Amino acid sequence: MPVRKIGDNWYFDVRINGVRNRQLIPNAGENFRFHDLRHTAGTRLAEAGADAFTIKDILGHASIQTSAIYVHATDEGKRRAINALGQYAENFGQKLVKNEKEQV
């Protein structure tokens, strides 16, 4: 994926079905490194729900352990996980109560 600096902005060009699509890389200041995009891609893929094997393949790694270096927890992801855990606990509690009533 070619990365180019045009004026003061950084862009990357993506070809989808032969059509070039230039995307601005937001907040890419003087310290921007192309390698930073690997961290962003790994994190965004995980946030979107991609499994570890898919992330590994997309990033081109031989092992999931290597890909794990590029996936970072986000505050929003942590919130969703805690909410899901709370929902699970609530549903599990309802199942326990229902099973106890059936046994009586």
C-alpha positions in Angstrom: 0.0 0.0 0.0 1.9 3.1 -1.2 2.0 6.0 1.2 2.7 9.5 -0.1 3.1 12.9 1.3 1.3 15.6 -0.7 1.9 19.0 0.7 1.5 18.8 4.4 -0.7 15.7 4.4 0.0 12.0 4.2 -2.2 9.7 2.1 -2.3 6.1 1.2 -3.6 4.7 -2.1 -5.7 1.6 -2.1 -6.8 -0.2 -5.3 -10.1 -1.9 -5.1 -11.2 -3.7 -8.2 -8.7 -1.7 -10.2 -10.0 1.7 -9.0 -7.5 3.9 -7.1 -8.9 5.3 -3.8 -6.7 7.9 -2.1 -7.3 8.1 1.7 -6.1 10.8 4.0 -4.2 9.6 7.0 -5.6 11.8 9.7 -3.3 13.4 12.4 -0.2 12.0 10.6 2.4 14.6 11.8 6.1 14.8 11.4 6.6 11.7 13.5 4.4 9.5 11.3 5.8 6.2 10.2 4.3 3.8 7.7 4.7 1.0 10.3 2.2 2.8 12.6 -0.5 1.8 10.1 0.0 -1.9 11.1 -0.9 -1.1 14.7 -3.9 0.9 13.5 -5.1 -1.9 11.2 -4.6 -4.6 13.8 -6.6 -2.6 16.4 -9.4 -1.6 14.0 -9.8 -5.2 12.8 -10.1 -6.4 16.4 -12.6 -3.7 17.1 -14.6 -4.7 14.1 -14.9 -8.3 15.5 -12.2 -10.0 13.3 -10.9 -13.2 14.9 -7.2 -13.6 15.7 -6.6 -15.9 12.8 -8.1 -13.4 10.3 -6.0 -10.6 11.8 -2.9 -12.7 11.5 -3.5 -13.5 7.9 -4.3 -9.9 6.9 -1.2 -8.6 8.7 0.8 -11.3 7.0 2.2 -12.9 10.2 3.2 -16.5 10.7 1.8 -16.6 14.3 -1.0 -15.1 16.3 1.5 -14.1 19.0 3.2 -11.7 16.5 -0.1 -10.2 15.5 -1.0 -9.6 19.2 1.8 -7.0 19.3 -0.2 -4.9 16.8 -3.6 -5.2 18.5 -4.3 -2.7 21.3 -7.3 -2.5 23.7 -9.3 0.7 23.3 -11.5 2.3 25.9 -14.6 1.7 23.8 -13.7 -2.0 23.3 -13.2 -2.4 27.1 -16.6 -0.8 27.7 -18.3 -3.2 25.3 -16.6 -6.2 26.9 -17.7 -5.2 30.4 -21.3 -4.5 29.2 -21.3 -7.9 27.5 -20.1 -9.6 30.7 -22.9 -7.8 32.6 -25.5 -9.0 30.1 -24.1 -12.5 30.3 -24.3 -12.5 34.1 -27.9 -11.2 34.0 -29.0 -13.9 31.5 -27.2 -16.6 33.4 -28.9 -15.5 36.6 -32.3 -15.7 35.0 -31.6 -19.2 33.7 -30.6 -20.3 37.2 -33.8 -19.0 38.7 -35.9 -20.6 35.9 -34.2 -24.0 36.5 -34.8 -23.8 40.3 -38.5 -23.1 39.7 -38.8 -26.0 37.3 -37.2 -28.4 39.9 -39.7 -27.4 42.7 
